[in-house]
Amino acid sequence: MPNFVRLLVLCLLTLALPAHAAALTERDAVISRQNDKIQIRVHYPETGNAKVDADVAEWARQLVDTFQTTYGEEPDLSVPYELESTYSTTHASPSVLSIVWKTASYTGGAHGNLEISSTTYDMKTGSLIDLYDVFGNLDVALDQMSRYSAKVLARSLGDMYNGDMLRSGTAPEAENFSTFALIPAGIRIFFQPYQVAPWAAGPQTVDIPLGELPGSDPRLSLWGK
């Protein structure tokens, strides 16, 4: 199954990326390793912020090293195991950067694996920003993000709608909304494959405007307000 991961990235991940995602302005870097056992290609951005760049580069190195250590000595493979990670970036304001990685891998089986992960940075301090830093009242925010996401996805999933998966995957729990990016209008939530719908539906994305989150006490300075 040659180039399985590359096809997965091109056919699935690109479709999952919103058309209005911010254009990449950071410099692209890549770690590439290839032999008869594994094919690895991990992209990551370099921003010019030393603290952020060190953290991001370490994330990429750990991803590559873990995959190579785990699968680099697999015997008698008919095709190499593959890992490919791509990313997109958004800026809620000039001082806030969100990076979203889409990491596809193939280690045998009927289809590959796909994981979406994200990090958001305060570019002034180089510090990570999590959901607890974004909202003064996270419980209210989770409740509102849950209801809004369920409503949007119930419409957009069409024939892929599964009520049980949607209710579970959008329940007002921090883990369900932990993969996020801050965007100029609000917050973008990424749902993993199988989280809210069957695999065939792919990963799902919901943009939630700040105006839909009354009472959540968002930290408006993150949006430059």
JOURRA-V995744 format. One record per residue. N is the residue number from 1. RES is the residue in three letters. OMEGA is omega as a letter, one per 30 degrees, with the letter a starting at -180 (none if undefined). D_LAST is the distance of its C-alpha to the last C-alpha in whole Angstrom. Layout:
{{N	RES	OMEGA	D_LAST} {N	RES	OMEGA	D_LAST}}
//
This chain:
{{1	MET	a	50} {2	PRO	l	49} {3	ASN	a	45} {4	PHE	a	44} {5	VAL	l	41} {6	ARG	l	40} {7	LEU	l	41} {8	LEU	l	39} {9	VAL	a	36} {10	LEU	a	37} {11	CYS	a	38} {12	LEU	a	35} {13	LEU	l	32} {14	THR	l	31} {15	LEU	a	32} {16	ALA	a	29} {17	LEU	a	27} {18	PRO	a	24} {19	ALA	a	25} {20	HIS	l	22} {21	ALA	a	21} {22	ALA	l	19} {23	ALA	a	22} {24	LEU	l	23} {25	THR	l	23} {26	GLU	l	24} {27	ARG	a	28} {28	ASP	l	30} {29	ALA	a	32} {30	VAL	l	35} {31	ILE	a	37} {32	SER	l	40} {33	ARG	a	44} {34	GLN	l	47} {35	ASN	a	50} {36	ASP	l	53} {37	LYS	a	51} {38	ILE	l	47} {39	GLN	a	45} {40	ILE	l	41} {41	ARG	a	38} {42	VAL	l	35} {43	HIS	l	32} {44	TYR	a	29} {45	PRO	l	26} {46	GLU	a	26} {47	THR	a	23} {48	GLY	l	24} {49	ASN	a	23} {50	ALA	a	26} {51	LYS	l	25} {52	VAL	a	23} {53	ASP	l	26} {54	ALA	a	29} {55	ASP	a	27} {56	VAL	l	27} {57	ALA	l	31} {58	GLU	l	32} {59	TRP	a	31} {60	ALA	a	33} {61	ARG	l	36} {62	GLN	l	36} {63	LEU	a	36} {64	VAL	a	38} {65	ASP	l	41} {66	THR	l	41} {67	PHE	a	42} {68	GLN	l	44} {69	THR	a	46} {70	THR	a	46} {71	TYR	a	47} {72	GLY	a	49} {73	GLU	l	52} {74	GLU	a	53} {75	PRO	l	56} {76	ASP	l	58} {77	LEU	l	55} {78	SER	l	55} {79	VAL	l	52} {80	PRO	l	49} {81	TYR	a	47} {82	GLU	l	43} {83	LEU	l	40} {84	GLU	l	37} {85	SER	l	33} {86	THR	a	31} {87	TYR	l	27} {88	SER	l	24} {89	THR	l	20} {90	THR	l	17} {91	HIS	l	14} {92	ALA	l	10} {93	SER	a	9} {94	PRO	a	12} {95	SER	a	12} {96	VAL	l	12} {97	LEU	l	16} {98	SER	l	18} {99	ILE	l	21} {100	VAL	l	23} {101	TRP	l	27} {102	LYS	a	30} {103	THR	l	33} {104	ALA	l	36} {105	SER	l	40} {106	TYR	l	43} {107	THR	a	46} {108	GLY	l	49} {109	GLY	a	49} {110	ALA	l	48} {111	HIS	a	45} {112	GLY	l	42} {113	ASN	l	39} {114	LEU	l	35} {115	GLU	l	33} {116	ILE	l	29} {117	SER	a	27} {118	SER	l	23} {119	THR	l	21} {120	THR	a	18} {121	TYR	l	17} {122	ASP	a	15} {123	MET	l	16} {124	LYS	a	16} {125	THR	a	18} {126	GLY	a	20} {127	SER	l	19} {128	LEU	l	20} {129	ILE	l	17} {130	ASP	a	19} {131	LEU	a	18} {132	TYR	l	19} {133	ASP	a	16} {134	VAL	a	13} {135	PHE	l	14} {136	GLY	l	15} {137	ASN	a	18} {138	LEU	a	19} {139	ASP	l	23} {140	VAL	a	21} {141	ALA	a	19} {142	LEU	l	22} {143	ASP	a	24} {144	GLN	l	21} {145	MET	l	21} {146	SER	a	25} {147	ARG	a	26} {148	TYR	a	23} {149	SER	l	25} {150	ALA	a	28} {151	LYS	a	28} {152	VAL	a	27} {153	LEU	l	29} {154	ALA	l	32} {155	ARG	a	32} {156	SER	a	31} {157	LEU	l	34} {158	GLY	a	37} {159	ASP	a	40} {160	MET	a	38} {161	TYR	l	37} {162	ASN	a	38} {163	GLY	a	38} {164	ASP	l	38} {165	MET	a	36} {166	LEU	l	33} {167	ARG	a	33} {168	SER	a	34} {169	GLY	l	31} {170	THR	l	29} {171	ALA	a	29} {172	PRO	l	27} {173	GLU	a	27} {174	ALA	a	25} {175	GLU	a	27} {176	ASN	a	27} {177	PHE	a	23} {178	SER	l	23} {179	THR	a	23} {180	PHE	l	20} {181	ALA	l	17} {182	LEU	a	14} {183	ILE	a	13} {184	PRO	a	11} {185	ALA	a	12} {186	GLY	a	12} {187	ILE	l	15} {188	ARG	a	18} {189	ILE	l	21} {190	PHE	l	24} {191	PHE	a	28} {192	GLN	l	31} {193	PRO	a	34} {194	TYR	a	36} {195	GLN	a	33} {196	VAL	a	33} {197	ALA	l	36} {198	PRO	a	39} {199	TRP	a	39} {200	ALA	l	40} {201	ALA	a	36} {202	GLY	l	35} {203	PRO	a	31} {204	GLN	a	29} {205	THR	l	25} {206	VAL	l	23} {207	ASP	a	19} {208	ILE	l	17} {209	PRO	l	14} {210	LEU	a	12} {211	GLY	l	14} {212	GLU	a	17} {213	LEU	a	16} {214	PRO	l	16} {215	GLY	a	17} {216	SER	l	16} {217	ASP	l	13} {218	PRO	l	11} {219	ARG	a	9} {220	LEU	l	5} {221	SER	l	5} {222	LEU	l	7} {223	TRP	l	6} {224	GLY	a	4} {225	LYS	none	0}}
//
